[in-house]
Amino acid sequence: MILRREYTLSITPLNRPEVLKDQEAVAMLLLRLILLNPGSDPLHPDMGVGIINYRYAMGKLEELKSRVKDQIDTYLPCFPAASVSIEITPTKLCNILITVNDVVYTYDSTQAPIPITIEAAAE
């Protein structure tokens, strides 16, 4: 098993860099990729799902699923067998489920700062 590490921009109480390991590190990589807007990184202008663009995902669920999978394949090639699915909650919110090495990582719209809904906003 390969030990995965991802450094955050935080420090521990002992003034050392905070390090996420294993599943927490994978979750952070996936979350960053989902939240990043394309064009934010000038060296990789197409990098990022840009989840805010899918806030009202009417008719865009397959596009969202495809975009997440393409981004993982391109920018996280260390997860070649990752699978992506979309789950619709009873409250019409959409969750993104990403399975990597038999572990399911969920972008939970009910808890997320940018919920994805399949209904249009009230006018």
C-alpha positions as CSV (number, residue, x, y, z in Angstrom):
1,M,0.0,0.0,0.0
2,I,1.3,3.4,-1.0
3,L,1.1,6.0,1.7
4,R,-0.5,9.2,0.3
5,R,0.3,12.6,1.8
6,E,-1.2,16.0,1.1
7,Y,0.0,19.1,2.8
8,T,-2.5,21.8,3.8
9,L,-1.9,25.5,4.3
10,S,-2.4,25.0,8.0
11,I,0.1,24.3,10.8
12,T,-0.2,22.1,13.9
13,P,0.0,23.5,17.4
14,L,3.7,22.6,17.2
15,N,4.2,24.9,14.2
16,R,4.7,22.0,11.8
17,P,2.8,21.7,8.5
18,E,-0.5,19.9,8.8
19,V,-0.4,16.7,6.8
20,L,-3.4,14.7,5.6
21,K,-2.7,11.0,5.0
22,D,-4.2,8.1,3.1
23,Q,-8.0,8.5,2.6
24,E,-8.0,12.1,4.0
25,A,-5.4,13.0,1.5
26,V,-7.3,11.5,-1.4
27,A,-10.5,13.3,-0.3
28,M,-8.7,16.6,-0.2
29,L,-7.3,16.1,-3.7
30,L,-10.7,15.2,-5.1
31,L,-12.4,18.2,-3.3
32,R,-9.9,20.6,-4.6
33,L,-10.4,19.4,-8.1
34,I,-14.2,19.7,-7.8
35,L,-14.1,23.2,-6.3
36,L,-11.4,24.6,-8.6
37,N,-12.7,26.8,-11.4
38,P,-11.2,26.3,-14.9
39,G,-8.8,29.1,-15.6
40,S,-7.7,29.6,-12.0
41,D,-4.4,27.9,-12.6
42,P,-2.6,29.7,-15.5
43,L,-0.3,26.7,-16.1
44,H,-3.3,24.4,-16.4
45,P,-6.2,26.5,-17.6
46,D,-8.6,23.6,-18.1
47,M,-8.0,22.2,-14.6
48,G,-11.0,22.0,-12.3
49,V,-14.6,21.0,-12.4
50,G,-15.9,24.4,-11.5
51,I,-18.8,23.1,-9.4
52,I,-20.3,26.5,-9.1
53,N,-21.2,26.3,-12.8
54,Y,-23.5,23.3,-12.0
55,R,-25.3,24.9,-9.1
56,Y,-28.6,24.4,-10.9
57,A,-27.9,21.3,-12.7
58,M,-31.1,20.8,-14.7
59,G,-30.2,18.8,-17.7
60,K,-26.5,18.9,-16.8
61,L,-26.1,15.8,-14.6
62,E,-24.4,13.7,-17.3
63,E,-22.2,16.6,-18.2
64,L,-21.2,17.0,-14.6
65,K,-20.5,13.3,-14.2
66,S,-18.4,13.3,-17.4
67,R,-16.5,16.5,-16.3
68,V,-15.6,15.0,-12.9
69,K,-14.4,11.7,-14.5
70,D,-12.4,13.6,-17.2
71,Q,-10.7,15.8,-14.6
72,I,-9.7,12.8,-12.5
73,D,-8.3,11.0,-15.5
74,T,-6.3,14.0,-16.6
75,Y,-5.1,15.6,-13.3
76,L,-5.1,12.6,-10.9
77,P,-3.9,9.8,-13.1
78,C,-2.8,7.9,-10.0
79,F,-6.5,6.9,-9.7
80,P,-7.1,5.2,-13.0
81,A,-9.9,3.0,-11.8
82,A,-11.9,5.9,-10.2
83,S,-15.6,5.7,-11.0
84,V,-18.1,8.6,-10.7
85,S,-21.8,8.6,-10.1
86,I,-24.5,11.1,-9.2
87,E,-27.0,10.5,-6.5
88,I,-30.2,12.6,-6.2
89,T,-31.5,13.1,-2.7
90,P,-35.2,13.3,-1.8
91,T,-34.8,17.1,-1.5
92,K,-33.7,17.3,-5.1
93,L,-30.0,17.9,-4.3
94,C,-27.3,16.0,-6.2
95,N,-24.4,14.4,-4.5
96,I,-21.2,13.3,-6.4
97,L,-19.9,9.9,-5.4
98,I,-16.4,9.0,-6.5
99,T,-15.1,5.5,-5.8
100,V,-11.4,5.0,-5.6
101,N,-9.9,1.6,-4.5
102,D,-13.3,0.5,-3.0
103,V,-13.6,3.7,-0.9
104,V,-16.5,6.1,-1.7
105,Y,-15.8,9.8,-1.4
106,T,-18.9,12.0,-1.5
107,Y,-19.4,15.7,-2.4
108,D,-22.5,16.0,-0.2
109,S,-24.7,18.9,-1.4
110,T,-26.7,19.0,1.8
111,Q,-23.5,20.0,3.7
112,A,-21.6,21.8,0.9
113,P,-21.2,25.5,0.5
114,I,-22.3,25.2,-3.1
115,P,-25.3,22.8,-3.3
116,I,-26.2,21.2,-6.6
117,T,-29.9,21.1,-7.2
118,I,-31.9,19.7,-10.2
119,E,-34.5,22.4,-9.9
120,A,-34.3,26.0,-11.1
121,A,-34.0,28.8,-8.6
122,A,-37.2,30.5,-7.6
123,E,-37.7,33.8,-9.4
